[in-house]
């Protein structure tokens, strides 16, 4: 693979004229302009940019103003804006409950927040009372002859699952089958009425205590029912792994046994559970309107200018929530003011360079990523440019410039023709490209590129990379444990601005490369995602 990258890199003999734009005194990018945008977007005054909030509206107006300043043309439905109509759902825990009822008649109340969380991400039924069955990962994947429902009667029951997938299943396939639409389809086919998910404590990004703090924050769905992919899922509960063994009493099984089997790559057991769950879920709903912000740099080719390369990033974060160490503003500096700042920096670089791009470049700042990729889903299915004219998406989400950019993790590296092109550009800049090092975390389906992928559009996402066992990996892990989705993802954290500046140059060069291709990027024949091509 490296040989292919080097061969492509040999064609990049002349750096683009803007490759040294935004450079410091030493002749390398200093990230100063990038940081200036982060300073605004992650300021306390924007109160965490929650979808539909006043802080989000101010952030959207800032992005639109910056688009205008660097010469982008409005490409929304109302100037730079595309309105996204949503429904907010917030659990009313005072009128909600979850009770484990054993076959013996014993009733065991479960404490919301401590034992379990009732999700409103999928519209829940007001009351569910159903039996339980443990169904491994809850996956049915014909391509690899894996069916967790085979031989197990789950009709009318709640399926208890371990989050994740078998290690033997390729990452892209496993990730796709865990999406809401695929999960709901498998449950409907099996006749189950909902899911009780046990988080794997050995691979959790965030400690349970932090997850529980955010449980009462509103979730959202697109207002148009045509976008609802969760029909038939009447309950989605998440169990604290430290309390999960209460479900397995009387089965002869334990969570430790199940985790050990997963770790060893062995099949998980499947078994009935001699109990049922009684769930009462009270939900407060409200209508919400938020904004995607869209600007275009028109292409120069008479024909290809009608095709678009998208640079996407999400504008929203979590807003104001439960305080941690006295701070209740979830600023989202790295998640994802950093990605929006990269978008604005790249747009400015292209403007200053005067680069003639054959295709048009569409800059799309989407809303409601934290609510389930909703803004990008809406845009990808209802684009403000002609359907079928988008040829590629480059997405920037939480790329984490915590240390120097010596390695670049490329999500989607082996899926399309763009992967080797991105790797070649990285190598030409002295940066080592690498594949996703943690495919079990499903990162390639957890951000907005996946909305484009599902519409058949080849896509990539990047992070500042590191090698296994390195001090940089420890820094990254510490950040995820302490700052991810926490108020401490703010402006007071240590950031390598030079890494961010170099990252922006790399992305700008890639956008130029894709925009100037003779043909559209194509999925590789071996890619799982090729099935979405239209």
Helices and strands as residue ranges (DSSP letters): H 2-9, H 32-41, G 44-49, H 54-69, E 73-74, E 81-91, G 93-95, E 97-102, E 107-110, E 116-118, E 127-135, E 140-141, G 142-144, E 146-147, E 158-162, H 171-177, H 180-190, E 194-198, H 208-213, E 219-222, G 225-227, E 235-239, G 241-247, H 255-263, E 270-280, E 283-297, G 304-306, E 308-314, E 319-324, E 327-330, I 333-337, H 338-353, E 360-366, H 374-381, E 390-395, E 407-411, H 417-428, E 432-434, G 439-441, G 443-445, H 449-453, E 459-464, H 471-482, H 497-515, G 528-532
